[in-house]
């Protein structure tokens, strides 16, 4: 792993006692009572566990109830547990209109929950597919969508965070056509066709540059690659990238260091 990538993905100094103290303090501030969540429906499953929609009392200042996205941690895998904590820490430190906000953490019992902002029209992938049949005036404007995602990702980059799974399925759209970068990562069922099982992990192969696939090297540069693929999704109204090719063919092209075509 290069020094540049290490700098970008290192969220905290896990070895320092002062860092641990700050993390506990931040976690205390983000504590959200599990009893204030009322499950509405399950959206699917990701690497961490179940992802569902819920009503949350007191999640938003000045509001009685708010619709939220809840990601649960239902794995004993130590690396995935670390990734879950890193993702929570990332969203907890970000504050931008084009990035979903972390509203709270439920860690007093298992499974742990990450409570995130949710908006009414759901994920960008479904929105693009549905809008394909709509009147031209109702369709999302590609350049506007691109600009909003770019602003959200610029905020991540400025905070030295790497998304690692940027795609239309991981962005949310509001009724006001606001687009927010999120991380649903429903790799187990809803979008399982968009993930590829490689080296004991499920990866978004078609959105990844060769160095991320083969060397596990993620950086702002790999996010830029994924952003380019996402823009292709926007202009094609949610079609699968490299549709004529099977996953093995996409992998073979990446192994040769070339973009699939």
C-alpha positions in Angstrom: 0.0 0.0 0.0 1.5 3.4 -1.0 2.0 6.2 1.4 -0.6 8.3 -0.4 -3.3 5.6 0.0 -2.3 5.0 3.6 -2.7 8.7 4.4 -6.1 8.8 2.8 -7.6 5.7 4.4 -6.2 6.1 7.9 -9.1 7.6 9.7 -7.6 7.6 13.2 -4.5 6.6 15.0 -5.8 3.4 16.5 -2.7 3.0 18.7 -2.9 6.2 20.7 -4.8 6.5 24.0 -5.8 10.1 23.2 -7.3 8.9 19.9 -9.2 6.2 21.8 -10.5 8.8 24.2 -11.7 11.0 21.4 -13.5 8.1 19.7 -15.3 7.2 22.9 -16.4 10.8 23.3 -17.6 11.1 19.8 -19.5 7.8 20.1 -21.2 9.0 23.3 -22.4 12.1 21.5 -23.8 10.0 18.6 -25.6 7.5 20.9 -29.2 7.0 19.7 -31.7 4.9 21.7 -32.6 1.7 19.9 -36.1 2.0 21.4 -36.7 5.1 19.3 -36.5 3.1 16.1 -39.6 1.6 14.5 -38.8 -0.7 11.5 -40.8 0.0 8.3 -39.3 -2.4 5.8 -36.1 -4.3 5.0 -34.3 -3.0 2.0 -31.8 -5.9 1.7 -28.6 -7.2 3.0 -25.0 -6.1 2.6 -21.6 -7.4 3.9 -22.3 -6.0 7.4 -25.8 -7.4 7.7 -29.4 -6.2 7.2 -30.2 -2.8 5.9 -33.7 -1.4 6.7 -35.8 1.7 6.7 -37.2 2.9 10.0 -39.0 5.8 11.7 -36.8 7.5 14.2 -38.0 9.7 17.1 -35.8 12.6 17.8 -33.2 11.8 15.1 -33.6 15.3 13.5 -33.5 18.5 15.6 -37.0 20.0 15.9 -38.8 17.0 14.3 -40.9 14.4 16.0 -40.1 11.5 13.6 -37.9 11.1 10.6 -37.4 8.5 8.0 -33.9 6.9 8.4 -31.7 4.3 6.9 -30.4 1.7 9.4 -27.3 -0.5 8.7 -26.8 -3.3 11.1 -23.6 -5.1 12.1 -24.4 -8.8 12.1 -21.0 -10.4 11.3 -18.1 -11.7 13.5 -15.5 -11.0 10.8 -13.0 -8.7 12.4 -12.1 -6.8 9.2 -15.8 -6.2 8.5 -16.3 -4.9 12.0 -13.4 -2.5 11.6 -14.9 -1.4 8.2 -18.2 -0.8 9.8 -16.6 1.4 12.5 -14.6 3.3 9.9 -17.7 3.9 7.8 -19.6 5.3 10.8 -16.7 7.5 11.7 -16.4 8.8 8.1 -20.1 9.8 7.9 -19.9 11.2 11.4 -17.2 13.6 10.4 -18.8 14.7 7.1 -21.2 17.6 6.8 -22.3 18.5 3.3 -25.7 18.8 1.6 -24.7 16.2 -1.0 -23.5 13.6 1.5 -25.9 11.7 3.9 -25.5 12.5 7.5 -24.9 10.1 10.4 -27.7 10.7 12.8 -26.7 8.2 15.5 -25.3 4.9 16.6 -26.9 2.1 18.6 -24.2 0.2 20.4 -25.7 -0.6 23.8 -26.6 -4.1 22.5 -26.1 -6.3 19.5 -26.5 -6.0 16.6 -25.0 -2.5 16.5 -26.8 0.0 14.3 -25.7 2.9 12.2 -28.5 5.4 11.7 -28.2 7.5 8.6 -30.2 10.2 6.8 -32.6 8.9 4.2 -34.5 10.8 1.5 -37.9 10.1 -0.1 -37.2 8.9 -3.6 -34.7 6.2 -2.7 -31.6 5.3 -4.6 -30.4 6.9 -7.8 -30.2 3.6 -9.7 -33.9 2.9 -9.3 -34.8 6.6 -9.9 -32.8 6.5 -13.2 -34.5 3.3 -14.4 -38.0 4.6 -13.5 -37.4 8.0 -15.1 -36.4 6.3 -18.4 -40.1 5.9 -19.2 -41.1 9.4 -18.0 -41.8 12.6 -19.9 -38.6 14.4 -20.8 -39.3 17.2 -18.5 -39.5 14.8 -15.5 -36.2 13.1 -16.2 -33.1 13.9 -14.1 -30.7 16.3 -15.7 -27.4 14.4 -16.2 -25.1 17.5 -15.8 -27.0 18.6 -12.6 -26.8 15.1 -11.2 -23.1 14.8 -12.0 -22.4 18.2 -10.4 -24.1 17.2 -7.1 -22.4 13.9 -6.8 -19.1 15.6 -7.6 -19.6 18.1 -4.9 -20.3 15.4 -2.4 -17.3 13.4 -3.4 -15.1 16.5 -3.3 -16.1 16.9 0.3 -15.1 13.3 1.0 -11.8 13.8 -0.7 -11.1 17.1 1.2 -11.6 15.1 4.4 -9.2 12.4 3.2 -11.9 9.8 3.0 -12.2 7.2 0.3 -15.7 5.8 -0.6 -14.6 2.6 -2.3 -18.1 1.8 -3.6 -19.4 4.8 -5.5 -22.2 3.9 -7.8 -25.8 5.0 -8.6 -27.1 2.4 -6.2 -25.2 4.1 -3.4 -26.6 7.6 -4.0 -30.0 8.9 -2.8 -32.4 11.3 -4.5 -35.0 13.6 -2.8 -38.3 14.9 -4.3 -36.4 18.2 -4.8 -33.9 16.3 -7.0 -31.2 16.7 -4.4 -28.6 14.0 -4.8 -26.7 12.7 -1.8 -23.7 10.3 -1.6 -24.6 7.3 0.6 -23.5 3.7 1.2 -26.3 1.2 1.1 -24.1 -1.5 -0.4 -26.8 -4.1 -0.8 -24.4 -6.7 -2.1 -26.3 -9.8 -0.8 -29.6 -9.6 -2.6 -31.1 -6.4 -4.2 -27.9 -5.6 -6.2 -26.1 -8.9 -5.9 -25.7 -8.9 -9.7 -23.6 -5.7 -9.5 -21.1 -7.4 -7.1 -18.5 -10.1 -7.9 -17.1 -12.7 -5.5 -13.4 -12.3 -5.7 -10.8 -13.5 -3.1 -13.4 -14.2 -0.5 -15.1 -10.8 -0.8 -17.9 -9.3 -2.7 -16.6 -6.4 -4.8 -18.2 -3.9 -7.2 -16.0 -5.1 -10.1 -17.5 -3.0 -12.9 -16.9 0.2 -10.9 -13.3 -0.5 -9.9 -10.0 0.3 -11.6 -7.5 -2.6 -12.0 -5.3 -1.6 -9.1 -8.3 -1.7 -6.7 -9.3 -5.1 -7.9 -5.9 -6.7 -8.1 -3.9 -4.9 -5.5 -6.7 -3.8 -3.1 -5.4 -0.2 -3.5 -8.1 2.4 -2.9 -7.6 6.1 -3.1 -9.3 9.3 -4.4 -8.1 8.2 -7.8 -10.1 5.0 -7.6 -13.1 7.0 -6.5 -12.6 9.2 -9.6 -12.7 6.0 -11.8 -16.0 5.0 -10.1 -17.4 8.5 -10.6 -16.8 8.1 -14.3 -18.7 4.8 -14.4 -21.5 6.4 -12.3 -21.8 9.2 -15.0 -22.1 6.5 -17.6 -25.0 5.1 -15.5 -26.7 8.5 -15.4 -26.5 9.0 -19.2 -27.8 5.5 -19.9 -30.6 5.7 -17.3 -29.2 3.1 -15.0 -27.9 0.4 -17.4 -25.2 -2.1 -16.2 -21.7 -1.0 -17.2 -20.0 -3.2 -19.8 -23.3 -5.1 -20.3 -22.2 -7.3 -23.2 -19.4 -8.7 -21.1 -19.6 -11.4 -18.4 -17.9 -10.7 -15.0 -15.0 -13.0 -15.9 -14.4 -11.0 -19.1 -14.4 -7.7 -17.2 -11.9 -9.2 -14.7 -9.7 -10.5 -17.5 -9.6 -7.1 -19.2 -8.7 -5.5 -15.8 -5.9 -8.1 -15.3 -4.4 -6.9 -18.6 -4.5 -3.3 -17.3 -7.1 -2.1 -19.9 -10.6 -0.8 -19.5 -13.3 -3.3 -20.7 -15.1 -2.2 -23.9 
